[in-house]
Amino acid sequence: MIALLQRVRQASVVVDGATIGAINAGLMVLVCAERNDTEKDAEQLLTKLLSYRVFSDEAGKMNRSVTDVQGGLLLVPQFTLAADTQSGTRPSFTPAAPPELGKQLFDLFVAQARSKHAMVETGQFGADMQVSLTNDGPVTFWLQTKSKAEKSA
């Protein structure tokens, strides 16, 4: 699984003109399930995400996690993160999980996040979403549960 996280001052998701998820300071996270991902991958990614140190401590060093600072978490499903862009000018989405598996793993990821973190909002799987955010830093990181070598094996 893949997570593209951005430290934000605020972020929101709109579907059909209505805001369905919004946070103040915290992390806006685009979440993608890849082909052959499992519940274990979702659990590993969430564990890493919740403990990943991207917030500053008193010395100005990135030493605090979203859990430490009790920040918001906005989880947005984003299958295009798995795109293969190696050749041509049109991405291939073969590496992405099929929609049924993608939804199942995203829903599991959200449910587990809600059981472990106080402030969790989400986008909507399969919807046309408009995502707005104010990136703080900017700070953006790519987290992935499997290496490219593991995927091709």
LINGI-V410158 format. One record per backbone hydrogen bond with DSSP energy under -0.5 kcal/mol. CO is the residue of the C=O (numbers start at 0). NH is the residue of the N-H. Records with the same first field share a line. If there is no record, write none. Layout:
# LINGI-V410158
CO=NH + NH
This chain:
# LINGI-V410158
0=144
1=31
2=4 + 142
3=29
4=140
5=27
6=135
7=25
9=133
10=22
11=131
12=19 + 20
13=129
14=17
17=14 + 19
20=12
22=10
24=71
25=7
26=28 + 73
27=5
28=30 + 75
29=3
30=77
31=1
32=96
33=36
37=41
38=42
39=43
40=44
41=45
42=46
43=47
44=48
45=49
46=50
47=51
48=51
49=66
51=53
54=62 + 63
56=59
60=56 + 62
63=53 + 54
64=68
65=69 + 70
66=69
71=26
72=74 + 120
73=28 + 75
74=122
75=30
77=80
78=81
79=82
82=84
83=91
91=83
92=95
94=34
97=101
98=102
99=103
100=104
101=105
102=106
103=107
104=108
105=109
106=110
107=111
108=112
109=113
110=114
111=115
112=115 + 116
117=119
118=72
120=74
123=126
126=128
127=15
128=130
129=13
131=11
132=134
133=8 + 9
134=136
138=6
140=4 + 142
142=2
146=150
147=151
148=152
